[in-house]
Amino acid sequence: MKLLSAFDERGSVEAGLAIIPTTALFLMTVQLILAQSWQSFETAQLHDEVNRILISAPGDELPSLRSQLNGKVEFDVSENGKFLTITKEVPIPIISTLLGDKAMVRVHTLAYL
Protein backbone atom coordinates (compact mmCIF):
# COMPACT_ATOMS: atom_id res chain seq x y z
CA MET A 1 0.00 0.00 0.00
CA LYS A 2 1.08 3.45 -0.86
CA LEU A 3 0.80 6.08 1.82
CA LEU A 4 -0.79 9.40 0.76
CA SER A 5 1.22 12.46 1.39
CA ALA A 6 -0.24 15.75 2.61
CA PHE A 7 -0.04 17.23 -0.90
CA ASP A 8 -2.32 14.59 -2.42
CA GLU A 9 -5.28 15.68 -0.28
CA ARG A 10 -5.12 19.43 -0.87
CA GLY A 11 -6.79 19.56 -4.29
CA SER A 12 -5.55 20.94 -7.52
CA VAL A 13 -4.56 24.45 -8.49
CA GLU A 14 -7.25 24.46 -11.17
CA ALA A 15 -9.95 23.94 -8.54
CA GLY A 16 -8.62 26.87 -6.54
CA LEU A 17 -8.52 29.08 -9.62
CA ALA A 18 -12.13 28.18 -10.46
CA ILE A 19 -13.37 29.18 -7.00
CA ILE A 20 -12.08 32.77 -7.24
CA PRO A 21 -14.11 33.92 -10.29
CA THR A 22 -17.13 31.92 -9.13
CA THR A 23 -17.05 33.68 -5.77
CA ALA A 24 -16.64 37.09 -7.42
CA LEU A 25 -19.59 36.39 -9.74
CA PHE A 26 -21.71 35.29 -6.78
CA LEU A 27 -20.90 38.46 -4.80
CA MET A 28 -21.67 40.72 -7.78
CA THR A 29 -24.99 38.95 -8.27
CA VAL A 30 -25.87 39.41 -4.61
CA GLN A 31 -25.09 43.13 -4.90
CA LEU A 32 -27.33 43.49 -7.96
CA ILE A 33 -30.19 41.64 -6.26
CA LEU A 34 -29.79 43.81 -3.16
CA ALA A 35 -29.79 47.02 -5.22
CA GLN A 36 -32.91 45.99 -7.16
CA SER A 37 -34.74 44.99 -3.98
CA TRP A 38 -33.82 48.26 -2.32
CA GLN A 39 -34.99 50.22 -5.38
CA SER A 40 -38.37 48.46 -5.31
CA PHE A 41 -38.74 49.12 -1.58
CA GLU A 42 -37.83 52.80 -1.92
CA THR A 43 -40.17 53.26 -4.91
CA ALA A 44 -43.10 51.92 -2.91
CA GLN A 45 -42.17 54.07 0.06
CA LEU A 46 -41.84 57.22 -2.10
CA HIS A 47 -45.18 56.50 -3.78
CA ASP A 48 -46.90 56.09 -0.40
CA GLU A 49 -45.34 59.27 0.95
CA VAL A 50 -46.31 61.33 -2.12
CA ASN A 51 -49.90 60.05 -2.01
CA ARG A 52 -50.16 60.81 1.70
CA ILE A 53 -48.94 64.37 1.17
CA LEU A 54 -51.26 64.97 -1.80
CA ILE A 55 -54.30 63.62 0.04
CA SER A 56 -53.61 65.62 3.21
CA ALA A 57 -52.88 68.93 1.42
CA PRO A 58 -54.94 69.18 -1.78
CA GLY A 59 -54.49 72.45 -3.64
CA ASP A 60 -51.02 73.16 -2.27
CA GLU A 61 -49.28 70.20 -3.91
CA LEU A 62 -45.84 71.26 -5.13
CA PRO A 63 -44.75 73.51 -2.23
CA SER A 64 -45.80 70.92 0.34
CA LEU A 65 -44.11 68.12 -1.61
CA ARG A 66 -40.86 70.07 -1.94
CA SER A 67 -40.77 70.82 1.79
CA GLN A 68 -41.69 67.33 3.02
CA LEU A 69 -39.64 65.07 0.73
CA ASN A 70 -36.04 64.67 1.88
CA GLY A 71 -32.98 64.35 -0.33
CA LYS A 72 -32.37 65.19 -3.95
CA VAL A 73 -35.82 65.28 -5.55
CA GLU A 74 -36.75 66.28 -9.12
CA PHE A 75 -40.28 67.19 -10.24
CA ASP A 76 -41.66 67.05 -13.78
CA VAL A 77 -45.21 68.30 -14.36
CA SER A 78 -47.01 67.13 -17.52
CA GLU A 79 -48.30 69.54 -20.16
CA ASN A 80 -51.88 69.47 -18.89
CA GLY A 81 -50.70 69.83 -15.29
CA LYS A 82 -52.45 66.70 -14.06
CA PHE A 83 -49.54 64.27 -13.69
CA LEU A 84 -46.48 64.78 -11.57
CA THR A 85 -43.37 62.63 -11.99
CA ILE A 86 -41.13 62.55 -8.94
CA THR A 87 -37.56 61.25 -9.12
CA LYS A 88 -35.41 60.77 -6.04
CA GLU A 89 -31.93 59.38 -5.47
CA VAL A 90 -31.43 57.29 -2.34
CA PRO A 91 -28.35 55.46 -1.07
CA ILE A 92 -28.25 51.68 -0.79
CA PRO A 93 -27.54 51.10 2.92
CA ILE A 94 -25.18 48.14 2.92
CA ILE A 95 -23.29 48.94 -0.28
CA SER A 96 -23.07 52.71 0.33
CA THR A 97 -21.19 52.14 3.58
CA LEU A 98 -18.47 50.49 1.51
CA LEU A 99 -18.53 52.74 -1.58
CA GLY A 100 -19.73 56.06 -0.18
CA ASP A 101 -21.98 58.30 -2.29
CA LYS A 102 -21.42 56.23 -5.45
CA ALA A 103 -23.96 53.56 -4.44
CA MET A 104 -27.24 55.32 -5.20
CA VAL A 105 -30.45 54.13 -6.80
CA ARG A 106 -32.90 56.35 -8.61
CA VAL A 107 -36.56 55.83 -7.81
CA HIS A 108 -39.50 57.19 -9.81
CA THR A 109 -43.15 57.57 -9.00
CA LEU A 110 -46.14 59.15 -10.71
CA ALA A 111 -48.82 61.18 -8.94
CA TYR A 112 -52.13 62.50 -10.20
CA LEU A 113 -52.88 66.06 -9.10
N, C-alpha and C positions, 0 to 999 in steps of 0.2 A: 504494500500500500504506500501510496505517495502522500506525504504530509503537505497540506496546503499552507502556503506562506501567508503573511498578513496582506501582501499586495494582491493576491488572487481574490480577496473578498471585498475589495474597495470599489469595484466597478470600473468602467472604462472612462476615458477622457471624453469620448463622444457623448456619453450619457450626461456628463456634467455640462458639456457645451450645449446640449439640447435643453437643459433645464433653465438656463439663463434667459434666452429669448422667450421661452414659454412663460416664465414668471413675469417678465416685462410686459408681454402681451396681456396677461391676466390682470395686472395692476392698471394698465391703461384702460382696459375694458371696464373695470370697476369704477374708475374715475369718470368715464363717460356715462355710465349708468347712474352714478351719484349725481352728476351735473344735470342730467335729464330729469331725474326724480325731483331734484330741488327746484328746477325751473317749473315743473308742473305744480308743485306745492305753492310756490310764490305767485304763479299766475292765478290760481284759485283764491289765494289770500288777497291779492290786489283787486280782483274782481269783486269779492265780497266787501272789501273796504270801500271801493268806489260806489257800489250800489247802496251801501249804508249811508254814505255821505249824501248822495243824490236824493235818497228818500227822506232823510231828516232835514235837508235844507233845499227844498225845491225853489227855483227862481234865482238862487244865488250860487249857481253851480261851480263855475270856474274859480272864483276867488276862494270859496270854501275848500275846493279840491286842492288848490295850490298850497293853502296854508296847512292842511291836515295830512297830506301825503309827504312822507319823509324821503330823503335821498334825491338822486338825480332823476327828475320826472319830466317827460316831454308830452305836450298835448297837441293834438291835431284835430281840428273841428272840420266836419264835412262842409260841402258847399251850401247845403240847405240848413245847416246849423243844428241838425237833429242828432247826429252821431258824433261821439267823442272817442278818439283813440288815445289811450294812455300807454306810454312806454316807460318802463322803469328798469334801471340796472341795480341788481342786488348781488352781494358777494356770496359765494358758496362757502359755507362755514368751515368745513374740514379742509378743503383744498386751499382756501384763501389764507389760512394760517400758515401754510407752507410757502405759497407763492406771492402773498401780499395782494395788492390791488389788481393784479392781472387776472385773477380767477373770478370773473363776474359773469352772470347770466342776464340776458335781456328778456324781460317779460312784457307781454302785450295784453291789453284787454280793451273791450269795446263797450261803451255805455250809450244808452239812449237818453237824450235830454228831453 
